[in-house]
């Protein structure tokens, strides 16, 4: 069986979140917001993977709903981190990379909502 697009996108997103986390702690020495982003951003994919083996349709919907909540939490931490970095490093090209990752996040969130609607 092929992996669903949701599994692929959430995995790709988690890898990008890890990359952003490593850059933020390495280059900008920011640990608090970036750690929260890492936790929430990687939790989305883990919850989607868990939903693949749900015991029932309500269980599946519940797990995807929790993944959607985590994606919302990711958006919160991400926006705080971007704003923080903009205030401190507004001229840095790194911020543009963050906006690209945020765009990917919005795509993943849209796909999550779509799957919840059709379930």
N, C-alpha and C positions, 0 to 999 in steps of 0.2 A: 504494500500500500504506500502511495506517495505521501510525503508530508504535506499538510495543509499549508496554504499561503500564510495563515495566521501563525503557525509554528515557525515557519521560515523567517517571517518578518520580525517576530518577537525575538528570535535568536539573534538575528542580525542587529537588531536594536540593542540588545543586551551587550553584544560585543562592542558596539559603538559607545555605549554608556561607560563600559570599562575603560576604553581608550580615553574618553573625556576625563574620567576620574583620575587616571594615571597622569595625564597632562596637567590637570589642575593642581594635583598635589605636588607634582614634580616641578613645574614651572612657576606656579603662582602661590604655592605653599598655603593653600586653602583646604582645610580638612573637614570642617563640620558640615557645611552644605553639600560638599562633594560626596561625603560618606552617605548622607541621606539620599542623595540622587542615586548612588550606586545600589543601595538596598532596594529602593522602590523600583528603579529601572530594570533590575535583574529579576525582581519578584514577578513582574508581568509575564515573562516567558515561562517561568517555573509554574505559575498558576495555569497557564494555557496548556502546558505539557501535562499537568495534573488532570485537567479537564478531559484530556483524551481518554483517560481510563475511569471516567465517572461511572458510578454504579447505576445511575438512572438519568433520565432527561432533566428532572429538577436539579439533581446534583451537578450535571453538566452546566446548566444555566447559572447555578449558584457560583460555581468556580469561575466561570467567565465574568460574572458580575463582580466578583472580588478582584479579578484581573483588571477590570475596567476601573474599579476604585483605586487600585495601585497605579494605574496609568494616570489617573487624575492627581494622585499624590506626587507622581514623577513630574508632572507638569508644574506643580507648585514649587517643588525643590529646584527644578530646572530654571523657572522664571526668577526665583530668588538668586540663584547662582549667577545667571546671566546679568541681572541688574547689578549685583555686587561687583562682578568683573568689569562691567561697563563703567561703573563709577570709578574704579581704581585704574583700569587699563583700557580706557575708551579707544585708544588708537591702535590697539593690538589686533593683528590679523586672526588671532586665536578666537576672538569673539565671533567672527564670521563662520568659523567651523562649528561653533555652538549653535548658531542659527540653522545651519544645515542639518545637524542632528535633531534639532527641535522640529524641523519640517518632517523628518522621518518619523518622529514620535507621533505627530498629528496624523500621519497616514496610518500608522499602526492602530491608533485610537479609533479612527474611522472604521477600519476593518473589524475591530473588536465590537463596536456598536452594531455593525452590520450583522455579524454572526449572532449577537444576542437577539436582534430583531427577527431573524429568520428561524431561530431555534424555538 
